[in-house]
Amino acid sequence: MEARNRTIEDWFAWIRDGHVVLPRFQRFEAWGWWQVQGILENILRKPALPVGALLTLEVGETPPFHARPISGAPQPQGRPGYHLLDGQQRVTALWRSLNGLYPDFTYMVNVDSNEEPEIDAIRRYDNKGQRYPRWCNSPVETWKRRRIPVEMLAPDEAGRGRLKVWSKEAAAGDMDFYSEINEIANELRGRIAKFSLPFLSLPLGTSRDAALDVFIKMNTQNTALSAFDIVVAQVEAEMDASLHEKVEALKAAVPGASRFGDPGEIAMQVGAILLGRPPNRATYLSKDFGASLAKNWADVERGLLRAIGFLAEEKIFNAKLLPSDPILSVLAAFWATAAEGKDAEGAARRLARKALWSGAFSERYQKTSATRAALDVRQLIAYRDENGPLPELLDRQRTPLPTVGELKTGGWPKTKDRLGRAILTASLRIGGYDFADEAPFGQESFEKREYHHLFPKALLEKNFEKRDIFCALNCALISWRTNRSIGAKPPATYIAERAKEIDIDEAEVSRRLSSHAIPVEKLTTGDFNEFLEARAKMIEGVMLKLCDGENVGLHDVF
């Protein structure tokens, strides 16, 4: 391995000519604005501070990996000379910032801090066809603030051309300003151009496996490799395939997956369970996992598509409604091999419902969730396909459901409280009609709804603890218009107002309230403790039916 030095000016020439590119398995850009800001400040200060060495792989006639250009760089026209294995976050940050390629930020140097220049990261946004802050669009206004955009300092002809135009506009005919701007900018550009970025280079002839092994073992300066990054490299090595491309295809085939988290991470979890292994880092980093995941990709995709469709039937449309994260990967692995059509699919759906709600209401996945998720899928599939023994997940001796008293401890569903979310989603399973407009709860209406206190905080805070006020049993998910109009009114008051304003009788208002598994009589009497007891019992009834695989509806509570 040879150590070398190249200036940023030379690196930019290589990037522009396609002489240095990224191997396809490299992660996408991961740095935040503060990291871009930091590397620019380190380079511009006098004396400059080091920003770390890069690692490259020298490429011969036949490149060992598929490649792509640095983000924002031209497509290579010929054979590249180097693949950048480590340091792409730094190189990408420099290339994009110094070429003005960040749409959400403009980076500017404060020219009054000469020895240790400060970089401002100005957040940009559009409003009614205008780009804000508006002063950033005006060279005159920018120079009044003694700022120069860093894209004027790029160490190449494009940067010099941009500065020539910008400095004329900023000076507005004042030759003293024009001279000052160019003097300062050219001095700062010189610091950037001559800054040395050292690199280690793996020699020509280094094997694919060796290069990937080095890549996996090395972390970048500020952003460590994730398990997904490593699996991407494994797939590239074993299958000569791009996991990034597979994930993009998955997003298109299963658009709902993104609502539950990062599709790549979810796919790894499902893939691990399909292999009979726990979805954890130890599994992901095993040498054969990447190839096995790629081979089973069709099953992963099919399982996720069916699982997300099933969750939608159960009124769970996104991660904010999912009581416990492992449930999605368990259901996806289950549905990947479930029969399609007729009685067999109906039986699978009933079993999946048992598994979903048992996992949601129980403490099954509170500890050792990865191991239990893999075990549960094996047992559920054996139970479904081979008349195997009752899975632990469905065994009430081994996986008990909460009592009425325990249901009262469910926390506010907006937080990531498992039992609180289970209570809320089970109540919405009844129908979840809005109090005022009668719209049923669905995927489209979720973003329009808010977490409403059935007994307002103002009525309770003198006599009850915060944990009681913010409990799941005191929560309903309703539209924002309804929530604003209810405000802090006692339940009996806003129920009477609903009947009058909407011109419906109280029985209809009660039906809408009941569709949230709310005991209307106890709500209107105004006794909070009695209400919690009654609603806990009502939720318990819904829970038991769901955990037994039954379909529930308004008839179960009204």
NULO-299699 format. One line per field, with one value per residue (C-alpha): residue in three letters; residue number from 1; x negated, y negated, z; chain. Coordinates in steps of 0.5 Angstrom, whole numbers. Layout:
! residues N
residuo	Ala; ...
num	NUM; ...
c1	X; ...
c2	Y; ...
c3	Z; ...
cadena	A; ...
This chain:
! residues 558
residuo	Met; Glu; Ala; Arg; Asn; Arg; Thr; Ile; Glu; Asp; Trp; Phe; Ala; Trp; Ile; Arg; Asp; Gly; His; Val; Val; Leu; Pro; Arg; Phe; Gln; Arg; Phe; Glu; Ala; Trp; Gly; Trp; Trp; Gln; Val; Gln; Gly; Ile; Leu; Glu; Asn; Ile; Leu; Arg; Lys; Pro; Ala; Leu; Pro; Val; Gly; Ala; Leu; Leu; Thr; Leu; Glu; Val; Gly; Glu; Thr; Pro; Pro; Phe; His; Ala; Arg; Pro; Ile; Ser; Gly; Ala; Pro; Gln; Pro; Gln; Gly; Arg; Pro; Gly; Tyr; His; Leu; Leu; Asp; Gly; Gln; Gln; Arg; Val; Thr; Ala; Leu; Trp; Arg; Ser; Leu; Asn; Gly; Leu; Tyr; Pro; Asp; Phe; Thr; Tyr; Met; Val; Asn; Val; Asp; Ser; Asn; Glu; Glu; Pro; Glu; Ile; Asp; Ala; Ile; Arg; Arg; Tyr; Asp; Asn; Lys; Gly; Gln; Arg; Tyr; Pro; Arg; Trp; Cys; Asn; Ser; Pro; Val; Glu; Thr; Trp; Lys; Arg; Arg; Arg; Ile; Pro; Val; Glu; Met; Leu; Ala; Pro; Asp; Glu; Ala; Gly; Arg; Gly; Arg; Leu; Lys; Val; Trp; Ser; Lys; Glu; Ala; Ala; Ala; Gly; Asp; Met; Asp; Phe; Tyr; Ser; Glu; Ile; Asn; Glu; Ile; Ala; Asn; Glu; Leu; Arg; Gly; Arg; Ile; Ala; Lys; Phe; Ser; Leu; Pro; Phe; Leu; Ser; Leu; Pro; Leu; Gly; Thr; Ser; Arg; Asp; Ala; Ala; Leu; Asp; Val; Phe; Ile; Lys; Met; Asn; Thr; Gln; Asn; Thr; Ala; Leu; Ser; Ala; Phe; Asp; Ile; Val; Val; Ala; Gln; Val; Glu; Ala; Glu; Met; Asp; Ala; Ser; Leu; His; Glu; Lys; Val; Glu; Ala; Leu; Lys; Ala; Ala; Val; Pro; Gly; Ala; Ser; Arg; Phe; Gly; Asp; Pro; Gly; Glu; Ile; Ala; Met; Gln; Val; Gly; Ala; Ile; Leu; Leu; Gly; Arg; Pro; Pro; Asn; Arg; Ala; Thr; Tyr; Leu; Ser; Lys; Asp; Phe; Gly; Ala; Ser; Leu; Ala; Lys; Asn; Trp; Ala; Asp; Val; Glu; Arg; Gly; Leu; Leu; Arg; Ala; Ile; Gly; Phe; Leu; Ala; Glu; Glu; Lys; Ile; Phe; Asn; Ala; Lys; Leu; Leu; Pro; Ser; Asp; Pro; Ile; Leu; Ser; Val; Leu; Ala; Ala; Phe; Trp; Ala; Thr; Ala; Ala; Glu; Gly; Lys; Asp; Ala; Glu; Gly; Ala; Ala; Arg; Arg; Leu; Ala; Arg; Lys; Ala; Leu; Trp; Ser; Gly; Ala; Phe; Ser; Glu; Arg; Tyr; Gln; Lys; Thr; Ser; Ala; Thr; Arg; Ala; Ala; Leu; Asp; Val; Arg; Gln; Leu; Ile; Ala; Tyr; Arg; Asp; Glu; Asn; Gly; Pro; Leu; Pro; Glu; Leu; Leu; Asp; Arg; Gln; Arg; Thr; Pro; Leu; Pro; Thr; Val; Gly; Glu; Leu; Lys; Thr; Gly; Gly; Trp; Pro; Lys; Thr; Lys; Asp; Arg; Leu; Gly; Arg; Ala; Ile; Leu; Thr; Ala; Ser; Leu; Arg; Ile; Gly; Gly; Tyr; Asp; Phe; Ala; Asp; Glu; Ala; Pro; Phe; Gly; Gln; Glu; Ser; Phe; Glu; Lys; Arg; Glu; Tyr; His; His; Leu; Phe; Pro; Lys; Ala; Leu; Leu; Glu; Lys; Asn; Phe; Glu; Lys; Arg; Asp; Ile; Phe; Cys; Ala; Leu; Asn; Cys; Ala; Leu; Ile; Ser; Trp; Arg; Thr; Asn; Arg; Ser; Ile; Gly; Ala; Lys; Pro; Pro; Ala; Thr; Tyr; Ile; Ala; Glu; Arg; Ala; Lys; Glu; Ile; Asp; Ile; Asp; Glu; Ala; Glu; Val; Ser; Arg; Arg; Leu; Ser; Ser; His; Ala; Ile; Pro; Val; Glu; Lys; Leu; Thr; Thr; Gly; Asp; Phe; Asn; Glu; Phe; Leu; Glu; Ala; Arg; Ala; Lys; Met; Ile; Glu; Gly; Val; Met; Leu; Lys; Leu; Cys; Asp; Gly; Glu; Asn; Val; Gly; Leu; His; Asp; Val; Phe
num	1; 2; 3; 4; 5; 6; 7; 8; 9; 10; 11; 12; 13; 14; 15; 16; 17; 18; 19; 20; 21; 22; 23; 24; 25; 26; 27; 28; 29; 30; 31; 32; 33; 34; 35; 36; 37; 38; 39; 40; 41; 42; 43; 44; 45; 46; 47; 48; 49; 50; 51; 52; 53; 54; 55; 56; 57; 58; 59; 60; 61; 62; 63; 64; 65; 66; 67; 68; 69; 70; 71; 72; 73; 74; 75; 76; 77; 78; 79; 80; 81; 82; 83; 84; 85; 86; 87; 88; 89; 90; 91; 92; 93; 94; 95; 96; 97; 98; 99; 100; 101; 102; 103; 104; 105; 106; 107; 108; 109; 110; 111; 112; 113; 114; 115; 116; 117; 118; 119; 120; 121; 122; 123; 124; 125; 126; 127; 128; 129; 130; 131; 132; 133; 134; 135; 136; 137; 138; 139; 140; 141; 142; 143; 144; 145; 146; 147; 148; 149; 150; 151; 152; 153; 154; 155; 156; 157; 158; 159; 160; 161; 162; 163; 164; 165; 166; 167; 168; 169; 170; 171; 172; 173; 174; 175; 176; 177; 178; 179; 180; 181; 182; 183; 184; 185; 186; 187; 188; 189; 190; 191; 192; 193; 194; 195; 196; 197; 198; 199; 200; 201; 202; 203; 204; 205; 206; 207; 208; 209; 210; 211; 212; 213; 214; 215; 216; 217; 218; 219; 220; 221; 222; 223; 224; 225; 226; 227; 228; 229; 230; 231; 232; 233; 234; 235; 236; 237; 238; 239; 240; 241; 242; 243; 244; 245; 246; 247; 248; 249; 250; 251; 252; 253; 254; 255; 256; 257; 258; 259; 260; 261; 262; 263; 264; 265; 266; 267; 268; 269; 270; 271; 272; 273; 274; 275; 276; 277; 278; 279; 280; 281; 282; 283; 284; 285; 286; 287; 288; 289; 290; 291; 292; 293; 294; 295; 296; 297; 298; 299; 300; 301; 302; 303; 304; 305; 306; 307; 308; 309; 310; 311; 312; 313; 314; 315; 316; 317; 318; 319; 320; 321; 322; 323; 324; 325; 326; 327; 328; 329; 330; 331; 332; 333; 334; 335; 336; 337; 338; 339; 340; 341; 342; 343; 344; 345; 346; 347; 348; 349; 350; 351; 352; 353; 354; 355; 356; 357; 358; 359; 360; 361; 362; 363; 364; 365; 366; 367; 368; 369; 370; 371; 372; 373; 374; 375; 376; 377; 378; 379; 380; 381; 382; 383; 384; 385; 386; 387; 388; 389; 390; 391; 392; 393; 394; 395; 396; 397; 398; 399; 400; 401; 402; 403; 404; 405; 406; 407; 408; 409; 410; 411; 412; 413; 414; 415; 416; 417; 418; 419; 420; 421; 422; 423; 424; 425; 426; 427; 428; 429; 430; 431; 432; 433; 434; 435; 436; 437; 438; 439; 440; 441; 442; 443; 444; 445; 446; 447; 448; 449; 450; 451; 452; 453; 454; 455; 456; 457; 458; 459; 460; 461; 462; 463; 464; 465; 466; 467; 468; 469; 470; 471; 472; 473; 474; 475; 476; 477; 478; 479; 480; 481; 482; 483; 484; 485; 486; 487; 488; 489; 490; 491; 492; 493; 494; 495; 496; 497; 498; 499; 500; 501; 502; 503; 504; 505; 506; 507; 508; 509; 510; 511; 512; 513; 514; 515; 516; 517; 518; 519; 520; 521; 522; 523; 524; 525; 526; 527; 528; 529; 530; 531; 532; 533; 534; 535; 536; 537; 538; 539; 540; 541; 542; 543; 544; 545; 546; 547; 548; 549; 550; 551; 552; 553; 554; 555; 556; 557; 558
c1	0; -3; -2; -1; 1; 5; 8; 15; 14; 11; 17; 22; 19; 19; 26; 28; 25; 28; 21; 23; 30; 34; 35; 42; 43; 41; 46; 50; 48; 49; 46; 50; 49; 45; 40; 39; 38; 33; 29; 29; 27; 21; 18; 19; 16; 9; 5; 10; 12; 12; 18; 16; 13; 17; 16; 17; 16; 12; 16; 13; 16; 22; 25; 26; 33; 39; 38; 41; 39; 38; 45; 46; 40; 40; 41; 34; 32; 27; 24; 23; 16; 18; 24; 25; 26; 26; 27; 32; 36; 31; 29; 37; 38; 32; 34; 42; 40; 35; 40; 46; 49; 53; 60; 62; 56; 51; 45; 41; 35; 34; 29; 28; 25; 18; 14; 20; 25; 32; 37; 44; 49; 55; 61; 65; 72; 78; 84; 89; 84; 78; 72; 71; 67; 67; 61; 57; 60; 56; 49; 50; 53; 49; 43; 46; 46; 38; 40; 37; 41; 36; 37; 34; 27; 27; 20; 22; 24; 31; 30; 26; 31; 37; 32; 31; 39; 41; 35; 38; 45; 43; 38; 44; 39; 35; 28; 25; 30; 28; 21; 22; 27; 22; 16; 20; 23; 17; 13; 18; 18; 11; 11; 17; 13; 6; 9; 6; 11; 7; 9; 7; 7; 8; 4; 6; 8; 11; 17; 24; 25; 19; 21; 28; 25; 21; 27; 31; 26; 25; 29; 30; 27; 34; 39; 38; 41; 48; 49; 53; 47; 43; 49; 49; 41; 42; 48; 43; 37; 41; 47; 44; 51; 53; 57; 58; 61; 65; 68; 70; 74; 77; 79; 83; 86; 88; 89; 92; 85; 82; 88; 85; 78; 72; 74; 66; 66; 73; 71; 65; 69; 74; 69; 65; 72; 73; 66; 68; 64; 65; 65; 59; 52; 49; 53; 52; 44; 44; 40; 46; 51; 51; 51; 57; 61; 60; 62; 68; 70; 76; 79; 77; 81; 87; 87; 87; 92; 97; 96; 96; 103; 105; 103; 107; 113; 112; 112; 104; 101; 95; 89; 93; 99; 95; 94; 88; 82; 81; 88; 87; 81; 85; 91; 87; 83; 90; 94; 88; 89; 97; 102; 106; 113; 119; 119; 112; 111; 117; 114; 107; 110; 114; 107; 103; 109; 107; 100; 100; 105; 101; 95; 98; 101; 96; 89; 87; 82; 80; 73; 69; 74; 69; 69; 76; 78; 74; 77; 84; 84; 81; 87; 92; 90; 90; 97; 100; 97; 95; 100; 95; 95; 98; 93; 90; 93; 100; 99; 103; 99; 92; 95; 100; 104; 105; 111; 116; 111; 105; 109; 110; 102; 102; 98; 100; 100; 96; 90; 87; 91; 92; 98; 101; 100; 104; 110; 110; 110; 115; 120; 119; 120; 127; 128; 125; 130; 129; 133; 136; 135; 136; 130; 128; 120; 116; 109; 111; 114; 108; 104; 111; 112; 109; 108; 114; 115; 122; 122; 119; 112; 115; 120; 116; 109; 111; 113; 109; 102; 99; 99; 106; 108; 103; 106; 108; 115; 116; 114; 118; 115; 119; 119; 115; 122; 126; 120; 119; 127; 127; 121; 122; 129; 132; 134; 142; 141; 138; 142; 149; 146; 144; 151; 154; 148; 148; 156; 156; 159; 155; 155; 151; 146; 146; 145; 139; 136; 137; 133; 127; 128; 131; 136; 140; 145; 138; 135; 141; 142; 136; 132; 125; 124; 130; 129; 122; 125; 130; 126; 121; 126; 128; 121; 120; 126; 124; 117; 119; 123; 117; 112; 116; 116; 123; 125; 128; 133; 138; 143; 138; 138; 145
c2	0; -7; -13; -20; -27; -31; -38; -39; -43; -36; -32; -37; -35; -28; -28; -33; -28; -22; -19; -18; -15; -11; -4; -2; 1; -6; -9; -15; -22; -22; -28; -34; -41; -42; -37; -41; -47; -44; -41; -48; -52; -47; -48; -55; -57; -59; -55; -49; -43; -36; -33; -26; -21; -18; -11; -9; -3; -3; -1; 3; 5; 9; 5; 10; 6; 2; -5; -12; -19; -23; -26; -32; -31; -29; -22; -19; -19; -14; -8; -11; -11; -10; -8; -12; -7; -11; -19; -20; -24; -29; -29; -30; -35; -39; -38; -40; -46; -49; -48; -50; -44; -43; -46; -47; -50; -56; -56; -63; -65; -71; -75; -79; -73; -72; -68; -63; -64; -62; -59; -60; -55; -59; -54; -56; -55; -57; -61; -63; -62; -66; -63; -65; -68; -73; -77; -71; -72; -79; -79; -87; -85; -79; -83; -88; -83; -81; -74; -71; -64; -59; -56; -63; -60; -53; -52; -51; -55; -55; -58; -63; -65; -65; -70; -74; -75; -75; -80; -85; -85; -85; -91; -95; -99; -101; -99; -99; -94; -90; -90; -88; -82; -79; -80; -76; -71; -69; -69; -64; -60; -59; -56; -51; -50; -48; -44; -37; -31; -25; -18; -11; -7; 0; 3; 5; 12; 12; 17; 16; 19; 16; 9; 10; 13; 7; 2; 6; 6; -2; -7; -14; -20; -22; -17; -10; -4; -2; 6; 4; 1; 7; 12; 7; 9; 16; 17; 13; 18; 25; 23; 17; 14; 7; 8; 0; 2; 7; 3; -3; 3; 5; -2; -2; 4; 3; -4; -3; -1; -8; -9; -4; -6; -5; 0; 2; 4; 7; 11; 14; 15; 19; 23; 25; 28; 32; 35; 37; 32; 26; 20; 17; 14; 21; 24; 18; 18; 26; 27; 31; 26; 21; 27; 30; 24; 22; 30; 29; 22; 24; 27; 21; 16; 21; 21; 14; 12; 17; 15; 8; 9; 13; 8; 3; 8; 7; 0; -1; -5; -7; -7; -12; -7; -1; 1; 5; 5; 13; 14; 12; 16; 22; 21; 20; 26; 30; 27; 29; 36; 36; 39; 34; 34; 38; 42; 42; 35; 33; 38; 35; 28; 30; 33; 27; 23; 27; 26; 18; 16; 21; 18; 11; 12; 17; 16; 21; 16; 12; 16; 20; 18; 21; 28; 28; 25; 31; 36; 34; 34; 41; 43; 39; 42; 49; 48; 46; 51; 57; 57; 56; 54; 48; 42; 39; 32; 35; 39; 35; 38; 36; 30; 27; 21; 15; 14; 9; 6; 6; 3; -3; -4; -5; -11; -17; -14; -20; -17; -11; -7; 0; 1; -6; -5; 2; -1; -7; -2; 3; -3; -5; 2; 1; -5; -11; -16; -23; -26; -32; -30; -23; -21; -14; -13; -11; -12; -19; -22; -20; -27; -31; -28; -30; -26; -29; -29; -26; -29; -36; -37; -43; -39; -34; -37; -39; -32; -27; -26; -27; -20; -19; -25; -23; -16; -12; -11; -18; -19; -19; -21; -26; -31; -38; -42; -38; -38; -46; -47; -42; -46; -45; -44; -38; -32; -33; -40; -38; -32; -37; -42; -37; -34; -41; -44; -38; -38; -30; -27; -25; -17; -19; -23; -17; -12; -16; -16; -9; -8; -9; -4; -10; -8; -14; -14; -14; -20; -24; -23; -27; -22; -20; -14; -11; -13; -10; -3; -3; -4; 1; 6; 4; 5; 11; 14; 12; 14; 21; 22; 19; 24; 29; 27; 25; 19; 13; 7; 2; 8; 10; 4; 1
c3	0; -2; 1; -3; -3; -8; -7; -7; -14; -17; -14; -17; -24; -23; -21; -27; -31; -28; -26; -19; -18; -13; -13; -13; -6; -3; 1; -1; 2; 10; 12; 15; 14; 20; 18; 11; 15; 19; 14; 10; 16; 18; 10; 10; 17; 18; 19; 16; 20; 18; 15; 15; 9; 4; 1; -6; -10; -17; -23; -29; -36; -32; -26; -21; -19; -22; -21; -21; -21; -14; -13; -18; -22; -29; -32; -33; -41; -40; -36; -29; -25; -18; -14; -8; -2; 4; 5; 0; 5; 5; -2; -4; 1; -2; -9; -8; -3; -8; -14; -10; -11; -4; -6; 1; 4; 1; 5; 6; 8; 13; 10; 17; 20; 16; 20; 22; 17; 20; 15; 15; 13; 10; 10; 3; 2; -3; -2; -7; -13; -9; -6; 1; 5; -1; 1; -1; -8; -9; -9; -7; -1; 1; 0; 5; 10; 8; 6; 0; -3; -3; -10; -12; -9; -13; -15; -22; -28; -27; -20; -23; -28; -23; -18; -24; -25; -18; -16; -21; -19; -12; -13; -17; -20; -14; -16; -9; -7; -14; -12; -5; -7; -12; -7; -1; -6; -9; -3; 0; -6; -6; 1; -2; -8; -5; 1; 1; 2; 3; 1; 1; -5; -6; -12; -18; -18; -11; -11; -10; -4; -1; -3; 0; 7; 7; 6; 11; 17; 16; 18; 15; 20; 22; 20; 22; 17; 18; 18; 11; 8; 10; 7; 1; 0; 1; -4; -9; -8; -8; -13; -17; -16; -13; -6; -7; -14; -11; -5; -10; -14; -7; -6; -13; -12; -4; -4; 3; 6; 7; 12; 17; 16; 12; 7; 6; 14; 14; 8; 12; 18; 14; 10; 17; 19; 13; 14; 21; 24; 29; 26; 29; 27; 29; 23; 18; 19; 18; 11; 8; 10; 4; -2; 2; 2; -5; -7; -2; -5; -8; -2; 2; -3; -3; 4; 5; 0; 3; 10; 9; 6; 12; 17; 13; 14; 21; 21; 22; 16; 19; 24; 28; 29; 30; 37; 36; 31; 30; 28; 21; 20; 23; 19; 13; 14; 15; 9; 4; 4; 6; 1; -4; -5; -2; 5; 6; 5; 10; 15; 14; 15; 22; 24; 22; 26; 32; 32; 30; 36; 41; 39; 40; 47; 50; 53; 48; 44; 50; 51; 46; 41; 35; 38; 39; 32; 29; 33; 33; 25; 25; 30; 26; 20; 23; 26; 20; 15; 19; 24; 29; 37; 39; 38; 44; 42; 42; 49; 54; 59; 56; 53; 57; 55; 60; 65; 66; 71; 66; 61; 65; 65; 57; 56; 51; 44; 41; 44; 43; 48; 46; 50; 49; 41; 42; 45; 40; 34; 37; 38; 31; 29; 31; 25; 28; 25; 27; 32; 27; 20; 21; 16; 18; 20; 14; 11; 8; 14; 19; 18; 19; 26; 33; 39; 43; 51; 52; 59; 58; 62; 65; 68; 71; 73; 80; 82; 78; 76; 69; 68; 69; 64; 59; 59; 52; 55; 55; 48; 41; 34; 31; 26; 28; 26; 31; 36; 36; 37; 43; 46; 54; 54; 59; 55; 56; 54; 47; 46; 47; 42; 37; 37; 36; 31; 26; 27; 29; 35; 41; 39; 32; 36; 41; 35; 33; 40; 40; 34; 38; 43; 48; 53; 52; 58; 63; 59; 60; 67; 68; 73; 70; 74; 73; 65; 65; 68; 63; 57; 60; 60; 53; 50; 54; 50; 43; 45; 47; 40; 36; 39; 38; 30; 30; 26; 30; 29; 31; 33; 38; 43; 41
cadena	A; A; A; A; A; A; A; A; A; A; A; A; A; A; A; A; A; A; A; A; A; A; A; A; A; A; A; A; A; A; A; A; A; A; A; A; A; A; A; A; A; A; A; A; A; A; A; A; A; A; A; A; A; A; A; A; A; A; A; A; A; A; A; A; A; A; A; A; A; A; A; A; A; A; A; A; A; A; A; A; A; A; A; A; A; A; A; A; A; A; A; A; A; A; A; A; A; A; A; A; A; A; A; A; A; A; A; A; A; A; A; A; A; A; A; A; A; A; A; A; A; A; A; A; A; A; A; A; A; A; A; A; A; A; A; A; A; A; A; A; A; A; A; A; A; A; A; A; A; A; A; A; A; A; A; A; A; A; A; A; A; A; A; A; A; A; A; A; A; A; A; A; A; A; A; A; A; A; A; A; A; A; A; A; A; A; A; A; A; A; A; A; A; A; A; A; A; A; A; A; A; A; A; A; A; A; A; A; A; A; A; A; A; A; A; A; A; A; A; A; A; A; A; A; A; A; A; A; A; A; A; A; A; A; A; A; A; A; A; A; A; A; A; A; A; A; A; A; A; A; A; A; A; A; A; A; A; A; A; A; A; A; A; A; A; A; A; A; A; A; A; A; A; A; A; A; A; A; A; A; A; A; A; A; A; A; A; A; A; A; A; A; A; A; A; A; A; A; A; A; A; A; A; A; A; A; A; A; A; A; A; A; A; A; A; A; A; A; A; A; A; A; A; A; A; A; A; A; A; A; A; A; A; A; A; A; A; A; A; A; A; A; A; A; A; A; A; A; A; A; A; A; A; A; A; A; A; A; A; A; A; A; A; A; A; A; A; A; A; A; A; A; A; A; A; A; A; A; A; A; A; A; A; A; A; A; A; A; A; A; A; A; A; A; A; A; A; A; A; A; A; A; A; A; A; A; A; A; A; A; A; A; A; A; A; A; A; A; A; A; A; A; A; A; A; A; A; A; A; A; A; A; A; A; A; A; A; A; A; A; A; A; A; A; A; A; A; A; A; A; A; A; A; A; A; A; A; A; A; A; A; A; A; A; A; A; A; A; A; A; A; A; A; A; A; A; A; A; A; A; A; A; A; A; A; A; A; A; A; A; A; A; A; A; A; A; A; A; A; A; A; A; A; A; A; A; A; A; A; A; A; A; A; A; A; A; A; A; A; A; A; A; A; A; A; A; A; A; A; A; A; A; A; A; A; A; A; A; A; A; A; A; A; A; A; A; A; A; A; A; A; A; A; A; A; A; A; A
